[in-house]
């Protein structure tokens, strides 16, 4: 009788332990998959498109500056441009810089929940404020204001650095998560085979 009770208790304990270990393993797998999904969404929906647009805009700006803006003193944005240069600048603003900035701002505002960390980085907010001022610039291009630049300046290389670094860190995190998931899968397969 005692042997039967010990056997029954041992069977129950083993069953509970097996259930607990299986549940724990499934919970870890679910959390790992959720992490992979989150990082993949951050890359696909926010940082990937943002990186492409940021790099494209940076390249266009550098080329524009190299070709059409001779080195001058700081503050030259306040000096009215000659008519031919103003027309060229307006074309670039309307065709390249403003649309790209608007797309980036739209991506950020529609996918802000995917930003890394608990708060919106100040450099991202600065960029969005800059992008918003293109609306006023374009609406009043021929108006009373002689300045043909945005009211809020682009945050500069800090924004590009933030986007590049964020994308890179997410790619590394994604690779680590995928490698860990593969290793866990191989471990489960080996354990099931025994």
N, C-alpha and C positions, 0 to 999 in steps of 0.2 A: 504494500500500500504506500509506504513512504517512498519507495523507488518510483512508483507511478507518479506521485505528486512532484517529486524532484524532476522527473522527466517532463511532466506537464509544465512546471514552472520554467524549466530551462527552455522548452519549446516556445513558450509565450515570450520569455525574455529575448530569445533569438529573433522571434518574429517582430517584436517591438523595435529591437535594435536594427534589424534589416530595414524595416519601414522608415525609421528615423534617418538612417544613413542614405537610403534612397531619396527620401524627401529633401534632405540636406543637399545631396548631389543635384537634384532637379532644381532646387532653389538657386544654387550657384550657377547652374547652366542657364536658367532663365535670366538671372541678373547679368551674366556675361553677355548673353544675346541682346539684352536691352541696352547694355553699354555699347556694344558693337553697332546696334541700330542708331543710337543717339549720335555717336561719333560719325557714322556714315552720313546721317542726315545733315550734321553740321558741315561736313565737307561738300556734299552734293548740293545742298540748298542755300548755303550761306558763303562759306569761306572759299569754295572752289570758284563759283561765279564772280565773287568779289575780287579774288586774286587775278583772274583773267582780265576783268575790267580795269582794275587798278594798274596792273602792269601795262595794259594797252594804253591807258590814259597817260601814264608816266612816260612811256616811249614817245607818244605823240607830242607831249609837252616838251620833252627834251629836244626833239627834232625841230619843233616850231621855234623854240628859244635859240637853238643853234643857227638856224637859217635866217630868222627874221628879227632877232633882238640882239643888237650889238651890246657888248658889256657897257653898262651905264651905272650911274650912281644910284644908291638906294632911294626909294621914294619916287622913282620915275613913273610909277603907275598913275600918279596924280597929274602928270603932264599930258595935255591933250595930244593925241596922235595926228600926224598929217593924214589927210583924207584917204589916200591910197592905202596907207598902213592900217587905218581904222577899218576900212572895208575888208581887208584881209583878216584882221583880228576878229571882226564881227562874224565873218564866214566860219572861221575856226571855232569860235565860241558857239555859234548856232549849230554847226554840223558835227563837231567833235566833243569839245569840252563839256558843254551844258548837257547834251543828251547822255553822255557817259556818266557824268556826276548824278544826273537824275535817276539813271538805272541803278547805280550803286546805292543811292539813298533809298530807293524803292525796295531793293533787296534787303537792306538793313532794317527798314521799318516793318516790312512784312515778315521777316525771319528773325527778328530781334530776340526771340525766345531761344535761339540756338547760339547766342553769343557765349563764348567761354567765360566762366566765372559768374558771380552773383550780381554784378552790376555792369551797366553799359560803360565801357572805357571812355574817358574824357576825349581821347583823340578821335573816336568814332562820332561822338556828339559834335565835336568841332567840325568834322568833315560834313556831317548832315546839315549843320547850320550854314556852312559855306555853299553846299549844293542848293539849299533853299534860296539863297540870295541870287542865284542865276535867274530865277523867275522874275524878280524885280528888275534886274539888269536888262533882260531881254524885253520886258514890257515897256521899259522907259529908255530904250537905246537912243532914240532921237529926241528925248525929252530935255528937260532943263538941266540935268546933271551932266557936267562935262567929263566926269570920270567914267571910263568904259571898263571898269573891273568890278568884281563882286565886292559887296560891302564887307563881307567877312572873308578873310583870306583863307586859302587852302592851308591845312595844318602842316603841310610840307612832308618831309621824308618820314616823320613819325607815323603817319597813317600807313604809308607803304610798308614800313618796317613792321607795324602791328599786324597787318594782313598777312605778310610773308611769314612772320614768326608763328602766328596762330595756325596757318595752314600747315606749316612744317611740323609743329608739335602735334596737331591732330593726325597727320599722316603717320607719325611715329607711334602715337597711341593706338591707332587703328591696326598697324602692323603687329604690335605687341599683343593686342587683344585677339587678333586672328590666330597668331601663333599659339597663344595660351589655349584658345578654344580647340585648335587642332590637336595639341598635346593632350588635352583633357579627353577628347574624343578617342584618341588612340589608346589611352589608359582604360577607358570604359570598354573598348573592344577587347583588349587583352584580358581584363577582369571577367568579361562575359565568356571568353573562350575557356577559361579555367574552370 
